[in-house]
Amino acid sequence: MITLIPPLDRYERVVTFSRTPAGRIVLIAVFAAGLVLHGRGWWPEVSVILLLMSFLPHYRRQLLLVGTLYWWWQHTPFNWALITRMARNEGVAENISQSLGWPLFQALVVASVVVFCGLFYAATARWGNTAPMNRPLRTLLVGYVGMLAVATWLPLSPTVEVTLWAFLVILGRYIWFLAYSLWDIRSKDRFPFMLQLGHYHPFWMGSMSSVPFPKGAAYLRKIEAKDASELAVTQIKGLKLLYWAVLLTILQALAAGLLYTGTLRIWDWSFSLPLFLDAPRFAEVLGSSVAGTPAAWHQHWLALIARFFMEILNLAIWGHVMISVCRMAGFRALRNTYKPLRSATIAEFWNRYYYYFKELLVDFFFYPTFMRYFKRMPRLRLVFATMAAAGFGNVLYHFFRDFSYIARLGLWEAFISFKVYLFYGALLGVAIGLSQLRNRTRRTDRDSLRTRILAPISVLAFYCVLSIFDDPDRSLPAIEYFRFLMHLVPGL
């Protein structure tokens, strides 16, 4: 069997060399070259942080905090453009700029959110056995919705309104990180809150997601390299994963050329391909459907399938880059995306496609529901808990994530505009729940033709069609997405 990237972590001489100071420097230098290939302009800063964490493993948590604070300052993950636009619309942008200055205003807002998180954490630790802090995540989410309602409906002065929205924008990015801190409170070996901040949008995450990668402080304690040999193997695996992502980037560029442009563009090179499909973009086909001039049914399928597989590639690439940096920092994190095309069931694909988002939903919605309701009805218990996670939790996460809609439309109007994704979440929750029930009562042969080929094809077809309703344009009515679905059938 040919492997594109050799199993360097199994070569004793490579592992032994990687334990030495020279070996660690070489590993990080080769890793930095991989970041350059990915076009990451922040490779020098990451390399310095990784060098310090490699040579000072006993101060790994403190260095993680320093690296994360530096990232907040230099590569902010917060949507300040939204706040600036709101301030201009309210006519207070110039007042803020003259009285405080935008850098100080931003620093004060971030500091206030950090203080809020610290106070909420302390209150949960102190009064965790009494209501409402005995259900801290529920209290946090209800309180957040209440603050959104205040910002939306109460008559506030323009400056107060903009400040409140700024606070909510930053807090919205931290809700799930704070949730993992609250989850860790009962641990005997938990870190103080100041060190917990190192896990709040850590430096390896960038600004692309508000899903904690990889989970929180308790999980990082579990997967942290304990000695020099374990660190060497973990870093080698991080290096391998980064260069696997490089290969996927090349594949993505080739797929884009074969599907859309007829040109392979990779880094500074460009090559014309002898043939390409000239596939329509999904947005183009959807626009034609909305305009009443739908394309042929096979064009709808081509646009949908092309977008689905390109999005899988994109998710795998940026997830691999994040996890590779995390591994280089000394944490044996699992991949975010792992062989989703091999999934034999709907539930298995959900686990393989976006692992850390699935874990967030399982930790905060599935398990609390599963442990509390329908204990005497195991089948209903499983489906109901799955609906709470893949349905309700999924929708709630994306509703908070798409904060700009709430800021622009208001709380209730933004919720109404979310109706297409509500359908998506409900259907996905039911499908995963039924898949789990079926999988529990059916024994499968992993080497059979059905498990290896037929089942993955049917699972991919389900998710591909369901992706019509995933991350929709909220300005379109729901009927347009169902109309697009009908255009997949010949003759309709």
C-alpha positions in Angstrom: 0.0 0.0 0.0 1.4 3.4 -1.1 1.3 6.2 1.5 1.7 9.8 0.4 3.1 10.8 3.7 5.3 8.2 5.5 4.5 7.2 9.1 7.4 9.2 10.5 6.1 8.9 14.1 6.8 5.2 13.9 10.4 5.6 12.9 12.5 5.2 16.0 15.4 7.3 14.7 13.2 10.1 13.7 11.4 10.2 17.1 14.8 10.0 18.9 16.1 12.9 16.9 12.9 14.9 17.4 13.5 14.7 21.2 16.8 16.7 20.9 17.0 20.5 20.9 18.1 20.4 17.2 15.4 18.0 16.3 12.7 20.3 17.8 14.1 23.3 15.9 14.0 21.3 12.7 10.5 20.1 13.2 9.2 23.7 13.8 11.2 25.0 10.8 9.7 22.4 8.5 6.3 23.1 10.1 6.7 26.9 9.4 7.5 26.0 5.8 4.2 24.2 5.6 2.3 27.2 7.0 3.9 29.3 4.3 2.6 26.9 1.7 -0.8 27.4 3.2 -0.5 31.1 2.8 -0.5 31.8 6.6 1.1 35.2 7.0 1.3 34.7 10.8 3.8 31.7 10.6 6.7 33.7 12.3 4.6 34.4 15.4 3.2 30.9 15.6 6.8 29.5 15.2 8.0 31.6 18.1 5.2 30.5 20.4 5.7 26.8 19.4 9.4 27.0 20.0 8.8 28.4 23.5 6.2 25.7 24.3 8.6 23.0 22.9 11.5 24.0 25.1 9.6 25.1 28.1 6.9 22.3 28.4 6.4 23.0 32.2 5.2 26.4 31.3 2.9 25.3 28.5 -0.3 26.6 30.0 1.2 30.0 30.8 2.6 30.2 27.3 -0.7 29.2 25.9 -2.3 32.1 27.8 0.4 34.5 26.5 0.0 33.3 22.9 -3.8 33.6 23.1 -3.7 37.1 24.5 -1.2 38.1 21.8 -3.6 36.7 19.2 -6.5 38.8 20.6 -4.3 41.8 20.1 -2.8 41.2 16.7 -5.2 38.9 15.0 -8.6 39.7 16.6 -11.3 37.1 16.1 -14.0 39.6 16.9 -16.3 41.2 14.4 -15.3 44.8 15.0 -16.5 45.8 11.5 -20.1 45.1 12.6 -19.7 47.3 15.7 -18.1 50.1 13.7 -20.9 50.0 11.1 -23.5 50.1 13.9 -21.8 53.1 15.5 -21.8 55.0 12.2 -25.5 54.2 11.7 -26.2 55.5 15.2 -24.1 58.6 14.7 -21.7 57.9 17.6 -18.6 56.5 15.8 -16.9 59.9 15.8 -17.8 60.5 19.5 -16.2 57.1 20.5 -13.2 57.9 18.3 -12.7 61.3 19.9 -13.5 60.5 23.5 -11.8 57.1 23.9 -10.3 56.1 20.6 -11.3 52.8 18.9 -8.4 50.8 20.3 -9.1 51.7 23.9 -12.9 51.2 23.3 -12.2 47.7 21.9 -9.9 46.8 24.8 -12.4 48.0 27.4 -15.2 45.9 25.8 -13.0 42.8 25.6 -11.9 43.4 29.2 -15.6 43.7 30.4 -16.4 40.4 28.7 -13.5 38.7 30.3 -14.6 40.1 33.7 -18.1 38.9 33.1 -16.9 35.4 32.3 -14.7 35.4 35.4 -17.6 36.5 37.6 -19.9 34.0 36.1 -17.3 31.3 36.5 -16.7 32.3 40.2 -20.5 32.4 40.9 -20.9 28.9 39.5 -18.0 27.6 41.6 -19.4 29.3 44.7 -23.2 28.6 44.3 -23.2 25.7 41.9 -25.5 23.7 44.1 -28.3 26.3 44.2 -30.6 27.6 41.5 -30.1 29.1 39.0 -26.3 28.3 39.1 -27.0 24.6 39.4 -27.7 24.8 35.6 -25.1 27.3 34.6 -25.2 26.8 30.9 -28.9 27.2 30.8 -28.6 30.3 33.0 -25.9 31.7 30.7 -27.9 31.1 27.5 -31.2 32.5 28.9 -29.3 35.5 30.2 -27.7 36.1 26.8 -31.0 35.9 25.0 -32.4 38.4 27.7 -29.5 40.8 26.9 -30.2 40.5 23.2 -33.9 41.4 23.9 -32.8 44.4 25.9 -30.5 45.6 23.1 -33.2 45.0 20.5 -36.4 46.4 22.2 -35.5 48.8 24.9 -35.1 52.5 24.1 -31.4 53.1 24.8 -29.2 56.1 24.1 -27.1 55.5 20.9 -23.8 55.2 22.9 -25.2 52.8 25.4 -26.8 50.7 22.6 -23.6 50.4 20.6 -21.6 49.6 23.7 -24.1 46.9 24.7 -24.1 45.4 21.2 -20.3 45.4 21.2 -20.4 43.5 24.5 -22.8 41.0 23.1 -20.8 40.5 19.9 -17.7 39.6 21.9 -19.6 37.5 24.5 -21.2 35.6 21.6 -17.8 34.4 20.5 -17.0 33.2 24.0 -20.2 31.5 25.1 -19.1 28.0 24.2 -15.5 28.5 25.6 -17.1 29.7 28.9 -19.4 26.7 28.7 -16.4 24.3 28.7 -14.9 26.2 31.7 -18.2 25.8 33.6 -18.1 22.1 32.6 -14.6 21.8 34.2 -15.5 23.4 37.5 -16.1 20.1 39.3 -12.7 18.7 38.3 -10.3 18.3 41.1 -7.3 19.3 39.0 -9.0 22.3 37.2 -6.9 25.3 36.4 -7.7 28.8 37.8 -9.8 31.0 35.6 -6.8 33.1 34.5 -5.2 30.0 32.9 -8.6 29.0 31.5 -8.5 32.1 29.3 -5.7 30.5 27.3 -8.3 28.2 25.9 -10.6 31.0 24.9 -10.0 31.2 21.1 -6.4 29.9 21.4 -3.8 31.1 19.0 -4.2 28.1 16.7 -7.8 28.8 16.0 -7.6 32.0 13.9 -11.0 33.7 13.5 -12.9 31.2 11.4 -15.0 29.5 14.0 -16.5 29.9 17.5 -16.4 26.1 18.1 -13.7 25.4 20.7 -10.8 23.5 19.1 -10.2 21.1 20.7 -12.9 21.5 23.4 -11.8 23.0 26.7 -9.2 22.8 29.5 -10.3 19.4 30.8 -9.9 17.8 27.4 -6.5 19.5 26.9 -5.3 18.1 30.2 -6.3 14.7 29.1 -4.4 14.9 25.8 -1.4 16.8 26.8 2.0 15.2 26.1 3.4 14.0 29.4 7.1 13.5 28.5 9.7 14.2 25.8 8.9 11.1 23.8 5.2 11.7 23.7 5.8 15.4 22.7 8.1 14.3 19.8 5.5 11.8 18.5 2.7 14.4 18.9 4.7 17.1 17.0 5.6 14.7 14.2 1.9 13.8 13.9 1.1 17.5 13.7 3.7 18.0 11.0 2.3 15.1 9.0 -1.3 16.5 9.3 -0.2 19.9 8.1 1.4 18.4 5.0 -1.6 16.3 4.4 -3.6 19.5 4.4 -1.1 20.8 1.8 -1.9 17.8 -0.4 -5.6 18.5 0.1 -5.1 22.1 -0.9 -3.6 20.9 -4.2 -6.5 18.5 -4.6 -8.9 21.4 -3.9 -7.2 23.6 -6.5 -7.3 20.8 -9.1 -11.0 20.1 -8.3 -11.9 23.8 -8.7 -10.1 23.8 -12.0 -11.8 20.6 -13.3 -15.2 21.7 -12.1 -15.3 25.5 -12.7 -12.5 27.4 -14.3 -10.4 25.0 -16.5 -7.3 26.4 -14.8 -5.2 24.9 -12.1 -4.1 27.8 -9.8 -1.9 26.8 -6.9 0.4 29.3 -5.1 1.9 31.5 -7.8 1.5 29.0 -10.6 -1.3 28.7 -13.1 -1.8 25.9 -15.6 -4.6 25.5 -18.2 -6.3 22.1 -18.0 -7.1 20.2 -21.2 -10.8 19.8 -20.2 -13.2 20.8 -17.4 -16.9 20.3 -16.6 -17.8 24.1 -16.5 -20.1 23.3 -13.6 -22.4 26.1 -12.6 -22.0 27.5 -9.1 -24.8 26.7 -6.6 -25.6 30.3 -6.1 -26.1 30.8 -9.9 -28.4 27.8 -10.2 -30.4 28.8 -7.2 -30.7 32.4 -8.6 -32.0 31.0 -11.9 -34.6 28.9 -10.0 -35.7 32.0 -8.0 -36.0 34.0 -11.2 -38.3 31.4 -12.7 -35.8 30.2 -15.3 -34.5 27.0 -13.8 -31.6 25.2 -15.4 -31.8 21.6 -16.4 -32.2 19.0 -13.7 -28.7 17.6 -14.2 -27.2 21.1 -13.8 -28.9 21.4 -10.4 -27.3 18.1 -9.4 -23.9 19.1 -10.8 -23.9 22.4 -8.9 -25.1 20.7 -5.7 -22.7 17.8 -5.7 -19.7 20.1 -6.6 -20.5 22.5 -3.8 -21.0 19.6 -1.3 -17.6 18.0 -2.0 -15.7 21.3 -2.2 -17.1 22.3 1.2 -15.9 18.9 2.7 -12.5 19.6 1.3 -12.5 23.2 2.7 -13.6 22.1 6.1 -10.9 19.3 6.2 -8.1 21.7 5.2 -8.7 24.5 7.7 -9.5 21.9 10.5 -6.3 20.1 9.8 -4.3 23.3 9.9 -5.8 24.2 13.3 -5.3 20.7 14.8 -1.7 20.5 13.4 -0.7 23.7 15.3 -2.4 22.3 18.4 -0.4 19.1 18.1 2.8 21.1 17.6 1.9 22.9 20.9 2.0 19.5 22.6 -1.6 18.3 22.6 -2.6 15.0 21.1 -5.8 16.3 19.5 -7.9 14.2 17.2 -8.6 15.4 13.7 -11.7 17.5 13.2 -12.5 15.8 9.9 -11.6 12.1 9.5 -12.5 10.1 6.4 -16.1 11.2 6.1 -16.5 9.6 2.7 -16.2 6.1 4.4 -19.3 6.7 6.6 -21.7 3.8 6.5 -24.4 5.5 8.5 -25.9 9.0 8.8 -24.8 9.1 12.5 -21.2 8.1 11.5 -20.9 10.9 9.0 -22.0 13.4 11.6 -19.2 12.2 13.8 -16.5 12.2 11.1 -17.4 15.4 9.2 -17.1 18.1 12.0 -16.0 16.3 15.1 -15.5 19.2 17.5 -18.8 20.7 16.6 -20.5 17.3 17.2 -18.7 17.1 20.5 -19.9 20.5 21.6 -23.5 19.4 20.9 -23.0 16.1 22.6 -21.4 17.5 25.7 -23.9 20.4 26.2 -27.2 19.1 24.8 -27.1 15.3 24.2 -25.8 14.1 27.6 -27.8 16.5 29.8 -31.0 15.5 28.0 -30.1 11.8 27.9 -29.4 11.7 31.6 -32.5 13.6 32.6 -35.5 12.5 30.4 -37.3 9.3 29.4 -35.1 7.0 31.4 -37.7 4.1 31.2 -38.0 4.4 27.4 -34.6 3.8 26.0 -35.4 4.2 22.3 -37.4 7.5 22.8 -34.6 8.6 25.2 -32.0 8.2 22.5 -34.0 9.9 19.8 -35.0 12.8 22.0 -31.5 13.4 23.2 -30.2 13.3 19.6 -32.9 15.8 18.6 -31.8 18.1 21.5 -28.3 18.0 20.2 -28.4 17.8 16.4 -31.6 19.7 16.2 -32.1 22.3 19.0 -28.4 22.7 19.9 -27.3 22.9 16.3 -29.9 25.6 15.5 -29.1 27.6 18.6 -25.4 27.6 17.9 -25.9 28.9 14.4 -28.4 31.4 15.5 -25.9 32.9 17.9 -23.1 32.6 15.4 -24.9 34.6 12.7 -24.9 37.6 15.0 -25.1 40.2 12.2 -28.6 39.2 11.4 -29.7 39.8 15.0 -28.0 43.2 15.1 -29.6 44.2 11.8 -33.1 42.7 12.0 -33.7 42.4 15.8 -34.1 39.3 17.9 -37.6 38.1 16.7 -37.2 39.1 13.0 -33.8 37.3 12.9 -35.4 34.2 14.4 -38.2 34.3 11.8 -35.5 34.6 9.0 -33.9 31.4 10.4 -36.9 29.2 9.4 -35.0 27.3 6.6 -32.2 26.3 9.0 -34.9 25.3 11.6 -36.2 22.8 9.0 -32.6 21.6 8.4 -31.9 21.1 12.1 -35.1 19.2 12.7 -34.7 16.9 9.7 -31.0 16.3 10.6 -31.9 15.5 14.2 -34.6 13.0 13.2 -32.3 11.3 10.7 -29.4 10.9 13.1 -31.7 9.6 15.8 -33.2 7.0 13.6 -29.8 6.1 12.3 -28.5 5.5 15.8 -31.6 3.3 16.6 -31.1 1.2 13.5 -27.4 0.9 14.1 -28.0 -0.4 17.6 -30.3 -3.2 16.5 -28.4 -4.2 13.4 -25.0 -6.0 13.1 -23.0 -5.0 10.1 -20.0 -6.6 8.3 -17.5 -3.8 7.9 -16.0 -5.6 4.8 -19.2 -6.2 3.0 -20.1 -4.6 -0.3 -23.0 -2.8 1.3 -20.9 -1.3 4.1 -17.9 -0.3 2.1 -19.7 1.1 -1.1 -23.5 1.1 -1.1 -24.0 2.5 2.4 -21.5 5.4 2.0 -23.0 6.4 -1.3 -26.5 6.6 0.2 -25.2 8.5 3.2 -23.4 11.0 1.0 -26.5 11.4 -1.2 -28.6 12.2 1.9 -26.2 14.8 3.2 -25.7 16.3 -0.2 -29.5 16.8 -0.8 -29.9 18.0 2.8 -27.1 20.6 2.2 -29.6 22.6 0.1 -31.0 23.9 3.4 -27.7 24.3 5.2 -26.5 27.9 5.7 -29.2 29.4 3.5 -29.6 32.9 2.2 -32.0 34.3 4.8 -33.3 36.9 2.4 -35.0 34.2 0.4 -38.3 32.6 1.4 -38.3 29.0 2.4 -40.3 28.0 -0.7 -37.4 28.8 -3.0 -35.3 26.0 -1.4 -38.0 23.5 -1.8 -38.5 24.6 -5.4 -34.8 24.0 -6.0 -35.2 20.5 -4.4 -38.0 19.8 -6.9 -35.8 20.8 -9.8 -33.5 17.9 -9.0 -36.2 15.6 -10.3 -36.3 15.2 -14.1 -39.5 16.7 -15.6 -40.4 18.9 -12.6 
